[in-house]
Amino acid sequence: MNKLKLFDLFSKKNEKDEVVEEHAPGWDAITEEVERIYPEQKDPKHYGTAFKWRVRGKDPLDGINIYDGGDYWRFVTYGLSELYGKER
């Protein structure tokens, strides 16, 4: 018997019941720019939301990455913008 995992409930699936990755060009653009500034930090601390705003969640941010800037921390937010393509 195949057990269903919690996040499987929220995954998009195609006809073959395979998980389909969501395209997020806005998210990718933000990450690309931050990696240009902090090239040595490819795996920053990340905090995400359980239910995104776009699926009727309460948090307008999809996530926050935290980078070590030496004497400071840089918080990079993902949300309040068009992360998943042009919407309007």
C-alpha positions as CSV (number, residue, x, y, z in Angstrom):
1,M,0.0,0.0,0.0
2,N,1.4,3.4,-1.0
3,K,1.3,5.9,1.9
4,L,0.3,9.5,1.1
5,K,2.7,12.1,2.6
6,L,1.4,15.5,3.8
7,F,3.0,17.6,1.1
8,D,1.7,15.2,-1.6
9,L,-1.7,16.7,-1.0
10,F,-0.5,20.1,-2.3
11,S,1.6,18.9,-5.2
12,K,0.4,19.4,-8.8
13,K,0.2,16.1,-10.7
14,N,-0.1,15.3,-14.4
15,E,-2.0,12.5,-16.0
16,K,0.7,10.0,-15.0
17,D,0.3,11.0,-11.4
18,E,3.8,12.5,-11.3
19,V,4.7,15.6,-9.3
20,V,5.0,18.7,-11.5
21,E,7.4,21.5,-10.5
22,E,5.8,25.0,-10.3
23,H,7.6,27.6,-12.5
24,A,8.6,30.6,-10.5
25,P,10.6,33.1,-12.7
26,G,10.2,35.9,-10.1
27,W,11.6,33.7,-7.3
28,D,14.4,32.6,-9.6
29,A,15.3,36.2,-10.5
30,I,15.5,37.2,-6.8
31,T,17.7,34.2,-5.9
32,E,20.0,34.8,-8.9
33,E,20.7,38.4,-7.8
34,V,21.3,37.4,-4.2
35,E,23.6,34.6,-5.2
36,R,25.6,37.2,-7.2
37,I,26.0,39.3,-4.0
38,Y,26.7,36.2,-1.8
39,P,28.2,33.7,-4.1
40,E,29.6,31.5,-1.3
41,Q,26.2,31.0,0.3
42,K,24.4,28.5,-1.9
43,D,22.2,27.1,0.9
44,P,21.0,29.9,3.1
45,K,18.7,29.4,6.1
46,H,15.1,29.3,4.6
47,Y,11.8,29.6,6.3
48,G,8.6,29.0,4.3
49,T,4.9,29.1,4.9
50,A,2.7,26.1,5.2
51,F,-0.2,27.7,3.1
52,K,0.8,30.3,0.6
53,W,-1.3,33.4,0.0
54,R,-2.1,32.3,-3.5
55,V,-3.8,29.2,-2.2
56,R,-5.8,31.2,0.4
57,G,-3.2,31.1,3.1
58,K,-2.8,33.9,5.6
59,D,0.8,34.9,5.0
60,P,1.6,37.1,2.0
61,L,5.2,35.9,2.0
62,D,6.0,32.5,0.5
63,G,9.3,32.4,2.2
64,I,12.4,34.2,3.7
65,N,16.0,33.4,3.1
66,I,18.6,34.6,5.6
67,Y,22.2,35.3,4.4
68,D,25.2,36.0,6.6
69,G,26.6,39.5,5.7
70,G,29.4,39.4,8.2
71,D,28.4,42.0,10.8
72,Y,24.7,41.8,9.8
73,W,22.1,39.3,8.6
74,R,20.3,39.9,5.2
75,F,16.7,38.8,5.1
76,V,15.5,38.3,1.6
77,T,11.7,37.9,1.3
78,Y,9.8,36.0,-1.4
79,G,6.3,37.4,-1.9
80,L,4.4,40.6,-2.3
81,S,5.6,40.4,-5.9
82,E,4.9,38.3,-9.0
83,L,7.0,35.2,-8.1
84,Y,5.1,32.9,-10.4
85,G,4.9,35.0,-13.6
86,K,3.0,38.1,-14.7
87,E,-0.5,38.1,-13.1
88,R,-1.8,41.5,-14.2
